[in-house]
Amino acid sequence: MSVLEVTMTVPGAIAVIAQLAKAFGAEALIGAGTVLDPETADRCIQAGAQFIVSPALNEESIAFCRARSGHLSRRPDPDRSCARLECRS
């Protein structure tokens, strides 16, 4: 299975996610990257994103994705590791 990530820096990224989900939804895992807030995460999930990637720790985005059964990933950041672990509990 292929994995496709569309970052929010791509012009019309949410529309691109919707097009990819429609065309390849059963054949690929489609996600959204550079998601900075829960509102954007919601729009991406509604468009068909199956995972969300954030470059920063945003507790509201984490709570939103957990409530929606979505997945939020982020690059490891030693300065934020403890805060991230606290969000998981």
Buried (B, 14 or more C-beta within 10 A) or exposed (E): EEEBBBBBEBEEBBEBBBBBBEEBEEEBBBBBBBBEEBEBBBBBBEBBBBBBBBEEBBEEBBEBBEEBEBEBEBEEEEEBEEEBEEBEE
